[in-house]
Amino acid sequence: MFLILINWIYIFISSLSFGFLLKRLFKIDNHNFTIHHILGLFSITLFSWSYAFFFPLDIVFYAIMNCINIAGMLYFKREFKMQLNQCKISWLSFSRTYKFGLIFIFIIALAMSSVTPSIFDNESYYIKTIKWLNEYGFVKGLGNLHIFFAQTSSWHILQATFSFPFLETNFNDLNGYFLVIFSFFCFQQLHHFKTTKKIHQLYIGSVLIGLPFMIFFINAPSPDLPVFLISQLVFYLFIKHFKHIDYSNFILIFLLTVFLCVIKITTCILILLPIILFVKHYKTLKRNLVKPMVFSFFVLGLFLMKNVVLTGYLLYPLQILDVLNVDWKVPTELIQLFKVGTYNAAFDYQDLNSLSTYQLFIAWITSFKFNGIINIIFVVLLVSFPFLWYLKSKEKSVFILYLIGVLNFVLAWIFSPQYRFFFFYMLFFSMQICVWFFRKEKIIMLFTYVSLLLSLVPFLTELKLSNYTTIKKTNTKTSLLKPKNIVQPNVNSSMSLAFEQHTENKFHYNSPTKESYFWTVGDIPLPAVNVKQIAFIKEHYKIVPSLRTGSFEDGFKSVGSE
């Protein structure tokens, strides 16, 4: 916990320093502490992303980052002091209830970040995606080695920026830090609600009621947590500024939406929000289009380049605009395997070929335990929300968000209706309904404190997550906090560090031992991929991974098996 706290201080200084860049570039007149740090994290992401095309995010990169941080602290000295002072003023204005709640979240986030992650995706590709970035940067055709590596969310790029790979302890704690700074914003808005009585402030403050669920996403760099939280911030700002908006607030919503899209491309439907605001307030915003458009093309360029380098496709996993002919292009068979597996994951990996749409829906809402419960709750919310909106709200901006939520679910149903692809809307629906019926801050705080107590469950008992999710073939379970974790965090992987060396078509790679699950890799040395996966793809698709040249830096390609 102590070492993680030191890393959080480093992240704090870095995001504070980099936050001034986007604010200066777009002349954003918003001095909110949390928003500043989110913009700072976005700036760091773009810098690291650009750098990783040419160099690894190694000790040299960290030296450059520190130089930029120091330069930023000196150049923005006055703004630094103002930000810290405003944070202090907000803290002092909080009631004891708020202070205790924030300290509680700070401690459990710190503690949860110190134990071994229990998320399945952490073992399959989070750890290795970050490791490849730290040791080599973006590698051509990495998706040929393991199709999951082709995803590389910008959130993993950001975590690679703060993992300190050259130290004995590799940090994996970005999500914990992000939860803390977002919690500060929630309590801040609850405090303002006491005087303004504006319902959208009560809504954003109520988001912490979802903490018992979100706690499981803290100790791994899961892109889902920032999506859950930043989306609520975007919804809050959309509601707040729907009727009246200036350029500064418009560009803020635009930047946060773009950040969401590059964290998880499944949120791309939310780009409709700044478009709607622009159309509605065209006369006010039409004179300031150049910078947002140039920035959009820049970020889109980074996104397309990343896809091309990792897979050979511009819009991976979509194969439209397949205009490139590079030797590292991921075979269609592997992309189809990824698509089918991702879709079937929402249905307990059942055979879906003979099912009608109705049968698919029934299979979906009766999915394995936790997944099925979440799906049923979401359907109930989706159906009941417009009626409750008509009775309790009738606010146009909220209904627009509902309609976009319906579109988001339709897209999720087409590609993969896993709950994590629409949970951020489930959170929005739930919290809106909550504040419609309970419009008092004290009641919301009561619910929040109950949630804080429930968030202690992972610290009191080990939970075998395979009993509650669709991934039943794994033995992933939560880890308990140990005395040694007070100083040093636990390892980043729940898998054994033991590995075996294998050779396929003159390509030497490392694989976890036999008890490992098909897609999992863990934290073994690079290049790493599960031998079971290699054998399966070789048997069914006659494809094996191979080096493009004799060096890892030059990347991978797929070749026919002999």
C-alpha positions as CSV (number, residue, x, y, z in Angstrom):
1,M,0.0,0.0,0.0
2,F,2.8,2.4,0.8
3,L,4.5,1.9,-2.6
4,I,1.2,2.3,-4.4
5,L,0.6,5.5,-2.5
6,I,4.0,6.8,-3.8
7,N,3.0,5.8,-7.3
8,W,-0.4,7.6,-6.9
9,I,1.5,10.7,-5.9
10,Y,3.5,10.4,-9.1
11,I,0.3,9.9,-11.2
12,F,-1.2,12.9,-9.4
13,I,1.7,15.2,-10.3
14,S,1.8,13.9,-13.9
15,S,-1.9,14.3,-14.5
16,L,-1.8,17.7,-12.9
17,S,1.1,18.8,-15.1
18,F,-0.3,17.4,-18.3
19,G,-3.8,18.6,-17.6
20,F,-2.7,22.2,-18.4
21,L,-1.8,21.2,-22.0
22,L,-5.3,20.4,-23.2
23,K,-6.8,23.2,-21.2
24,R,-4.4,25.7,-22.7
25,L,-4.7,24.3,-26.2
26,F,-8.5,24.5,-26.2
27,K,-8.9,27.5,-23.8
28,I,-11.0,25.4,-21.4
29,D,-12.3,27.6,-18.6
30,N,-13.0,24.8,-16.1
31,H,-10.9,24.6,-12.9
32,N,-12.6,21.6,-11.4
33,F,-10.0,19.3,-9.7
34,T,-11.2,16.0,-11.0
35,I,-11.9,17.2,-14.6
36,H,-8.4,18.7,-14.7
37,H,-6.8,15.3,-13.8
38,I,-8.9,13.4,-16.3
39,L,-7.8,15.8,-19.0
40,G,-4.3,15.3,-17.8
41,L,-4.6,11.5,-18.1
42,F,-5.9,12.0,-21.6
43,S,-2.9,14.2,-22.5
44,I,-0.5,11.6,-21.1
45,T,-2.3,8.9,-23.1
46,L,-1.9,10.7,-26.4
47,F,1.8,11.4,-25.7
48,S,2.5,7.8,-24.7
49,W,0.5,6.5,-27.6
50,S,2.5,8.6,-30.1
51,Y,5.8,7.6,-28.5
52,A,5.0,3.9,-28.5
53,F,5.0,3.8,-32.3
54,F,8.7,4.4,-32.3
55,F,10.1,3.4,-28.9
56,P,9.2,1.2,-25.9
57,L,7.7,2.8,-22.8
58,D,10.8,2.0,-20.8
59,I,13.2,3.8,-18.5
60,V,14.1,6.3,-21.2
61,F,10.4,7.2,-21.6
62,Y,10.0,7.6,-17.9
63,A,13.0,10.0,-17.8
64,I,11.4,12.1,-20.6
65,M,8.1,12.0,-18.7
66,N,9.8,13.3,-15.6
67,C,11.5,16.1,-17.5
68,I,8.1,17.2,-18.9
69,N,6.5,17.0,-15.4
70,I,9.3,19.2,-13.9
71,A,9.0,21.6,-16.8
72,G,5.2,21.7,-16.4
73,M,5.5,22.4,-12.6
74,L,7.9,25.3,-13.3
75,Y,6.0,26.8,-16.3
76,F,2.5,26.4,-14.7
77,K,3.7,27.2,-11.2
78,R,0.9,29.7,-10.5
79,E,-1.8,27.4,-11.9
80,F,-0.3,24.5,-9.9
81,K,-0.8,26.4,-6.7
82,M,-4.3,27.5,-7.7
83,Q,-5.4,23.9,-8.4
84,L,-4.0,22.6,-5.1
85,N,-5.6,25.5,-3.2
86,Q,-9.0,24.8,-4.8
87,C,-8.7,21.2,-3.9
88,K,-7.9,22.2,-0.3
89,I,-10.9,24.6,-0.2
90,S,-13.3,21.9,-1.4
91,W,-11.9,19.4,1.2
92,L,-12.4,21.9,4.0
93,S,-15.9,22.7,2.9
94,F,-16.9,19.0,3.1
95,S,-18.9,17.8,6.1
96,R,-17.4,15.1,8.3
97,T,-19.7,12.6,6.6
98,Y,-18.2,13.4,3.2
99,K,-14.6,13.4,4.5
100,F,-15.1,10.1,6.2
101,G,-16.6,8.6,3.0
102,L,-13.8,9.9,0.8
103,I,-11.1,8.6,3.3
104,F,-12.8,5.3,3.4
105,I,-12.8,5.0,-0.4
106,F,-9.2,6.1,-0.5
107,I,-8.2,3.3,1.9
108,I,-10.2,0.5,0.3
109,A,-9.0,1.5,-3.2
110,L,-5.4,1.5,-1.9
111,A,-5.9,-1.8,-0.2
112,M,-7.7,-3.4,-3.2
113,S,-4.9,-2.2,-5.5
114,S,-2.4,-4.0,-3.3
115,V,-3.9,-7.5,-3.8
116,T,-3.7,-9.8,-6.8
117,P,-6.3,-9.0,-9.5
118,S,-9.1,-11.5,-10.0
119,I,-10.3,-10.4,-13.5
120,F,-10.0,-13.1,-16.1
121,D,-8.9,-10.6,-18.8
122,N,-6.0,-9.6,-16.7
123,E,-4.5,-13.0,-17.2
124,S,-5.4,-13.3,-20.8
125,Y,-4.2,-10.0,-22.2
126,Y,-4.0,-7.0,-19.8
127,I,-0.6,-8.0,-18.3
128,K,0.9,-9.0,-21.6
129,T,-0.4,-6.0,-23.5
130,I,1.3,-3.7,-21.0
131,K,4.5,-5.7,-21.0
132,W,4.8,-5.6,-24.8
133,L,4.4,-1.8,-24.6
134,N,7.0,-1.5,-21.9
135,E,9.6,-3.7,-23.6
136,Y,9.0,-3.0,-27.3
137,G,6.2,-0.4,-27.9
138,F,3.7,-1.2,-30.6
139,V,4.8,-4.4,-32.4
140,K,3.7,-5.2,-36.0
141,G,1.3,-8.1,-36.2
142,L,1.1,-8.7,-32.5
143,G,-2.5,-10.0,-33.0
144,N,-1.0,-13.0,-34.8
145,L,0.6,-14.1,-31.6
146,H,-2.5,-13.8,-29.5
147,I,-5.7,-12.3,-31.0
148,F,-6.5,-10.5,-27.7
149,F,-3.3,-8.5,-27.9
150,A,-4.7,-6.7,-30.9
151,Q,-7.2,-4.8,-28.8
152,T,-4.7,-2.6,-26.8
153,S,-7.0,-0.1,-25.2
154,S,-5.6,3.4,-24.7
155,W,-6.2,2.7,-21.0
156,H,-3.5,0.0,-21.2
157,I,-1.2,2.4,-22.8
158,L,-1.8,4.8,-19.9
159,Q,-1.2,2.0,-17.4
160,A,2.1,1.2,-19.1
161,T,3.0,4.8,-18.5
162,F,2.8,4.2,-14.7
163,S,3.8,0.6,-14.3
164,F,7.6,1.2,-13.8
165,P,8.7,-2.0,-15.5
166,F,12.4,-1.4,-14.6
167,L,11.6,-1.8,-10.9
168,E,11.2,-5.1,-9.0
169,T,7.6,-4.2,-8.2
170,N,5.4,-3.6,-11.3
171,F,2.4,-1.3,-10.5
172,N,-1.1,-2.1,-11.7
173,D,-3.0,0.5,-9.7
174,L,-4.3,3.1,-12.2
175,N,-7.9,2.2,-11.6
176,G,-7.7,2.6,-7.9
177,Y,-6.3,6.1,-8.3
178,F,-9.0,7.0,-10.8
179,L,-11.8,5.8,-8.5
180,V,-10.4,8.1,-5.7
181,I,-10.3,11.3,-7.8
182,F,-13.7,10.6,-9.3
183,S,-15.1,10.0,-5.8
184,F,-13.9,13.4,-4.9
185,F,-16.0,14.9,-7.7
186,C,-19.1,12.9,-6.5
187,F,-18.8,14.2,-3.0
188,Q,-18.1,17.7,-4.4
189,Q,-21.4,17.7,-6.4
190,L,-23.4,16.3,-3.4
191,H,-22.0,19.2,-1.4
192,H,-23.2,21.7,-4.0
193,F,-26.6,20.1,-4.2
194,K,-27.3,21.2,-0.6
195,T,-27.5,24.8,-1.8
196,T,-28.4,24.5,-5.5
197,K,-30.9,21.6,-5.3
198,K,-30.1,20.7,-8.9
199,I,-31.1,17.1,-9.6
200,H,-28.2,16.4,-12.0
201,Q,-25.8,17.1,-9.1
202,L,-27.6,14.6,-6.9
203,Y,-27.4,12.1,-9.8
204,I,-23.7,12.3,-10.3
205,G,-23.2,12.1,-6.5
206,S,-25.2,8.9,-6.4
207,V,-22.9,7.0,-8.7
208,L,-20.9,5.8,-5.7
209,I,-23.8,3.6,-4.8
210,G,-22.5,1.3,-7.5
211,L,-19.2,0.8,-5.6
212,P,-19.8,-2.8,-4.4
213,F,-19.8,-3.8,-8.1
214,M,-17.0,-1.5,-9.3
215,I,-14.6,-2.5,-6.5
216,F,-13.8,-5.7,-8.5
217,F,-12.4,-3.6,-11.3
218,I,-9.9,-1.6,-9.1
219,N,-6.9,-3.9,-8.9
220,A,-6.5,-4.5,-12.7
221,P,-6.2,-2.0,-15.5
222,S,-9.7,-2.8,-16.8
223,P,-11.0,-0.2,-19.3
224,D,-14.4,-0.9,-17.9
225,L,-14.0,1.1,-14.8
226,P,-13.1,4.4,-16.5
227,V,-15.9,3.8,-19.0
228,F,-18.4,3.3,-16.1
229,L,-17.3,6.6,-14.5
230,I,-16.3,9.0,-17.3
231,S,-19.6,8.2,-19.1
232,Q,-21.5,9.4,-16.0
233,L,-19.5,12.6,-16.0
234,V,-20.3,13.1,-19.7
235,F,-24.0,12.4,-19.1
236,Y,-23.9,14.9,-16.2
237,L,-22.3,17.6,-18.3
238,F,-24.7,16.9,-21.2
239,I,-27.7,17.4,-18.9
240,K,-26.2,20.4,-17.2
241,H,-25.3,22.3,-20.4
242,F,-28.0,21.0,-22.8
243,K,-30.1,24.2,-22.8
244,H,-27.2,26.7,-22.6
245,I,-23.6,26.0,-23.5
246,D,-20.4,27.9,-24.3
247,Y,-17.4,26.8,-26.3
248,S,-15.4,25.8,-23.1
249,N,-18.0,23.3,-21.9
250,F,-18.7,22.0,-25.3
251,I,-15.1,21.2,-26.0
252,L,-14.9,19.6,-22.5
253,I,-17.7,17.2,-23.4
254,F,-16.2,16.6,-26.8
255,L,-12.7,15.7,-25.3
256,L,-14.2,13.4,-22.6
257,T,-16.3,11.6,-25.2
258,V,-13.3,11.1,-27.5
259,F,-11.3,9.8,-24.5
260,L,-14.2,7.3,-23.8
261,C,-14.1,6.1,-27.4
262,V,-10.4,5.4,-27.4
263,I,-10.6,3.7,-24.0
264,K,-13.3,1.3,-25.3
265,I,-14.5,1.5,-28.9
266,T,-17.9,0.0,-27.9
267,T,-18.8,3.5,-26.5
268,C,-18.5,5.1,-29.9
269,I,-22.2,5.8,-30.0
270,L,-21.6,8.5,-27.4
271,I,-20.0,10.7,-30.0
272,L,-23.6,11.6,-30.9
273,L,-23.7,13.7,-27.7
274,P,-21.3,16.5,-28.8
275,I,-22.8,16.3,-32.3
276,I,-26.3,16.9,-30.8
277,L,-25.0,19.8,-28.8
278,F,-23.3,21.3,-31.8
279,V,-26.4,21.1,-33.9
280,K,-28.5,22.6,-31.2
281,H,-26.1,25.4,-30.4
282,Y,-24.7,25.9,-33.9
283,K,-24.8,29.7,-33.9
284,T,-22.8,29.8,-30.7
285,L,-20.2,27.1,-31.6
286,K,-19.8,27.4,-35.4
287,R,-16.8,29.8,-35.1
288,N,-14.6,27.4,-33.1
289,L,-14.5,24.3,-35.2
290,V,-11.0,24.2,-36.5
291,K,-9.2,22.9,-33.3
292,P,-11.8,20.2,-32.5
293,M,-11.7,18.9,-36.1
294,V,-7.9,18.9,-36.3
295,F,-7.8,17.1,-32.9
296,S,-10.4,14.6,-34.1
297,F,-8.3,13.7,-37.1
298,F,-5.2,13.4,-35.0
299,V,-6.8,11.0,-32.5
300,L,-8.4,9.1,-35.4
301,G,-5.0,8.8,-37.0
302,L,-3.5,7.3,-33.9
303,F,-6.4,4.9,-33.6
304,L,-6.1,3.7,-37.3
305,M,-2.3,3.5,-37.1
306,K,-2.5,1.4,-33.9
307,N,-4.9,-1.0,-35.7
308,V,-2.7,-1.3,-38.8
309,V,0.4,-1.9,-36.8
310,L,-1.2,-4.6,-34.5
311,T,-3.4,-6.3,-37.1
312,G,-3.0,-4.9,-40.6
313,Y,-6.6,-3.6,-40.6
314,L,-7.7,0.0,-40.3
315,L,-10.9,-0.7,-38.4
316,Y,-10.1,-3.9,-36.5
317,P,-12.0,-6.0,-35.6
318,L,-14.2,-4.8,-38.5
319,Q,-12.8,-5.9,-41.9
320,I,-14.4,-3.1,-43.9
321,L,-12.0,-0.7,-45.7
322,D,-9.6,-3.7,-46.0
323,V,-7.3,-1.8,-48.4
324,L,-3.8,-2.7,-47.0
325,N,-1.7,-5.6,-48.1
326,V,0.9,-6.1,-45.4
327,D,2.6,-9.4,-44.5
328,W,1.6,-9.1,-40.8
329,K,-2.2,-8.9,-41.5
330,V,-4.1,-11.1,-39.1
331,P,-5.9,-14.0,-41.0
332,T,-9.6,-13.7,-41.4
333,E,-10.0,-17.0,-39.6
334,L,-8.5,-15.6,-36.4
335,I,-10.7,-12.5,-36.5
336,Q,-13.7,-14.7,-37.0
337,L,-12.7,-16.8,-34.0
338,F,-12.4,-13.7,-31.9
339,K,-15.8,-12.4,-33.0
340,V,-17.6,-15.6,-32.4
341,G,-15.9,-16.1,-29.0
342,T,-16.7,-12.6,-27.9
343,Y,-20.4,-12.9,-29.0
344,N,-20.8,-16.4,-27.5
345,A,-19.4,-15.2,-24.2
346,A,-22.6,-13.4,-23.6
347,F,-24.6,-16.7,-23.9
348,D,-22.4,-19.0,-21.7
349,Y,-20.7,-20.2,-24.9
350,Q,-23.8,-22.1,-26.0
351,D,-24.3,-23.4,-29.5
352,L,-26.3,-20.5,-31.1
353,N,-26.5,-21.6,-34.7
354,S,-30.0,-23.1,-34.5
355,L,-31.6,-20.4,-32.3
356,S,-34.1,-17.9,-33.4
357,T,-33.9,-14.2,-32.2
358,Y,-36.5,-15.0,-29.5
359,Q,-34.6,-18.0,-28.3
360,L,-31.4,-16.0,-28.3
361,F,-33.0,-13.4,-26.1
362,I,-34.3,-16.1,-23.7
363,A,-30.8,-17.7,-23.5
364,W,-29.4,-14.3,-22.8
365,I,-31.6,-13.3,-19.9
366,T,-31.2,-16.8,-18.4
367,S,-27.5,-16.7,-18.6
368,F,-25.3,-18.2,-15.9
369,K,-26.1,-16.7,-12.5
370,F,-24.7,-13.1,-12.2
371,N,-24.8,-12.4,-15.9
372,G,-28.4,-13.4,-16.3
373,I,-29.4,-11.3,-13.2
374,I,-27.7,-8.2,-14.7
375,N,-29.3,-8.8,-18.1
376,I,-32.8,-9.1,-16.6
377,I,-32.3,-5.9,-14.5
378,F,-31.1,-4.0,-17.6
379,V,-34.1,-5.1,-19.6
380,V,-36.5,-4.0,-16.8
381,L,-34.7,-0.6,-16.6
382,L,-34.8,-0.2,-20.4
383,V,-38.5,-0.9,-20.6
384,S,-39.6,1.1,-17.5
385,F,-37.3,4.1,-17.8
386,P,-39.4,6.1,-20.4
387,F,-42.6,5.7,-18.4
388,L,-40.8,6.8,-15.2
389,W,-39.2,9.6,-17.1
390,Y,-42.6,10.8,-18.2
391,L,-44.0,10.7,-14.6
392,K,-41.0,12.0,-12.8
393,S,-38.8,14.1,-15.0
394,K,-39.8,15.0,-18.6
395,E,-36.3,16.6,-19.1
396,K,-35.5,16.4,-22.8
397,S,-31.8,15.9,-22.3
398,V,-32.4,12.8,-20.1
399,F,-34.7,11.3,-22.8
400,I,-32.1,11.9,-25.5
401,L,-29.6,10.0,-23.3
402,Y,-32.2,7.2,-23.0
403,L,-32.6,7.0,-26.8
404,I,-28.8,6.8,-27.3
405,G,-28.8,4.1,-24.6
406,V,-31.2,2.1,-26.7
407,L,-29.0,2.5,-29.7
408,N,-26.0,1.4,-27.6
409,F,-27.8,-1.8,-26.6
410,V,-28.8,-2.5,-30.2
411,L,-25.1,-2.3,-31.2
412,A,-24.1,-4.4,-28.2
413,W,-26.7,-7.0,-29.2
414,I,-25.2,-7.1,-32.8
415,F,-21.6,-7.5,-31.7
416,S,-21.7,-9.0,-28.2
417,P,-24.4,-8.3,-25.5
418,Q,-22.1,-8.8,-22.6
419,Y,-23.2,-6.7,-19.6
420,R,-19.9,-4.7,-19.4
421,F,-20.7,-3.2,-22.8
422,F,-23.9,-1.6,-21.5
423,F,-23.4,-1.5,-17.7
424,F,-22.5,2.2,-17.9
425,Y,-26.1,2.9,-19.2
426,M,-27.5,0.5,-16.5
427,L,-25.8,2.7,-14.0
428,F,-27.2,5.8,-15.5
429,F,-30.8,4.5,-15.6
430,S,-30.5,3.2,-12.0
431,M,-29.2,6.4,-10.6
432,Q,-31.6,8.6,-12.5
433,I,-34.5,6.6,-11.1
434,C,-33.0,6.6,-7.7
435,V,-32.8,10.4,-7.5
436,W,-36.3,10.8,-9.0
437,F,-37.8,8.9,-6.1
438,F,-35.3,10.0,-3.4
439,R,-34.5,13.7,-3.9
440,K,-32.8,14.2,-0.5
441,E,-29.0,14.2,-0.1
442,K,-29.3,12.4,3.2
443,I,-31.0,9.4,1.7
444,I,-28.4,9.2,-1.1
445,M,-25.7,9.3,1.5
446,L,-27.4,6.6,3.4
447,F,-27.4,4.4,0.3
448,T,-23.7,5.3,-0.3
449,Y,-22.7,4.3,3.2
450,V,-24.4,1.0,2.8
451,S,-22.5,0.5,-0.5
452,L,-19.3,1.4,1.3
453,L,-19.9,-1.4,3.8
454,L,-20.8,-3.9,1.1
455,S,-17.5,-3.0,-0.7
456,L,-15.7,-4.6,2.3
457,V,-16.9,-8.1,1.3
458,P,-13.8,-8.9,-0.9
459,F,-11.6,-8.1,2.1
460,L,-13.5,-10.5,4.4
461,T,-13.7,-13.6,2.3
462,E,-12.3,-15.1,-0.9
463,L,-14.9,-15.1,-3.7
464,K,-14.5,-17.7,-6.5
465,L,-15.6,-15.5,-9.4
466,S,-16.2,-18.5,-11.7
467,N,-19.2,-19.3,-9.5
468,Y,-20.8,-16.1,-10.6
469,T,-19.7,-15.4,-14.2
470,T,-19.7,-17.2,-17.5
471,I,-16.0,-18.1,-17.3
472,K,-16.6,-21.3,-15.5
473,K,-13.4,-23.1,-16.6
474,T,-11.1,-20.9,-14.6
475,N,-10.3,-20.9,-10.9
476,T,-10.0,-17.2,-10.6
477,K,-10.9,-15.9,-7.1
478,T,-10.4,-12.7,-5.1
479,S,-7.3,-12.4,-2.9
480,L,-7.3,-11.3,0.7
481,L,-5.1,-8.5,1.9
482,K,-2.0,-9.7,3.7
483,P,0.2,-7.8,6.3
484,K,3.1,-7.6,3.8
485,N,0.8,-5.8,1.4
486,I,0.8,-2.8,3.7
487,V,4.2,-1.9,2.2
488,Q,4.5,-3.8,-1.0
489,P,1.6,-4.8,-3.4
490,N,1.1,-8.4,-4.3
491,V,2.0,-9.8,-7.7
492,N,-0.1,-8.7,-10.7
493,S,-1.1,-12.3,-11.7
494,S,-2.9,-15.0,-9.9
495,M,-1.3,-17.6,-12.2
496,S,1.8,-19.5,-11.5
497,L,5.1,-18.0,-12.8
498,A,6.2,-21.4,-14.0
499,F,6.4,-21.7,-17.7
500,E,7.5,-24.1,-20.5
501,Q,9.4,-23.3,-23.6
502,H,8.0,-24.5,-26.9
503,T,8.9,-24.2,-30.6
504,E,6.5,-23.9,-33.5
505,N,7.8,-23.5,-37.1
506,K,11.2,-22.3,-35.7
507,F,9.5,-19.8,-33.5
508,H,10.4,-20.1,-29.8
509,Y,7.8,-19.0,-27.2
510,N,6.9,-19.4,-23.6
511,S,3.7,-21.0,-22.4
512,P,2.0,-21.3,-19.0
513,T,2.0,-24.8,-17.5
514,K,-0.7,-27.3,-18.3
515,E,-3.2,-26.3,-15.7
516,S,-3.8,-23.0,-17.4
517,Y,-6.9,-22.0,-19.3
518,F,-7.0,-21.8,-23.1
519,W,-6.6,-18.0,-23.5
520,T,-4.6,-17.2,-20.4
521,V,-0.9,-16.3,-20.3
522,G,-0.2,-14.7,-16.9
523,D,3.0,-12.9,-16.2
524,I,5.7,-15.1,-17.8
525,P,8.6,-13.8,-20.0
526,L,7.9,-12.6,-23.5
527,P,7.1,-13.9,-26.1
528,A,4.3,-15.7,-24.3
529,V,1.2,-17.5,-25.6
530,N,-0.6,-20.5,-24.4
531,V,0.4,-23.7,-26.1
532,K,-3.2,-24.9,-25.9
533,Q,-4.2,-22.0,-28.0
534,I,-1.5,-22.6,-30.6
535,A,-2.4,-26.2,-30.9
536,F,-6.2,-25.5,-31.3
537,I,-5.7,-22.9,-34.0
538,K,-3.1,-25.1,-35.7
539,E,-5.5,-28.1,-35.7
540,H,-8.7,-26.2,-36.8
541,Y,-7.3,-23.4,-39.0
542,K,-3.9,-24.7,-40.1
543,I,-2.3,-21.5,-38.9
544,V,0.6,-20.8,-36.6
545,P,2.4,-17.6,-35.5
546,S,5.9,-16.8,-36.8
547,L,8.4,-14.0,-36.5
548,R,8.5,-11.7,-39.5
549,T,12.3,-11.6,-39.2
550,G,14.7,-12.9,-36.6
551,S,13.7,-10.1,-34.1
552,F,10.7,-9.5,-31.9
553,E,10.9,-5.8,-32.7
554,D,10.0,-6.5,-36.3
555,G,6.8,-8.3,-35.3
556,F,4.8,-11.4,-36.1
557,K,2.9,-12.9,-38.9
558,S,0.7,-16.0,-39.4
559,V,1.9,-18.8,-41.7
560,G,0.4,-22.1,-42.8
561,S,1.3,-25.0,-40.5
562,E,3.4,-27.8,-42.1
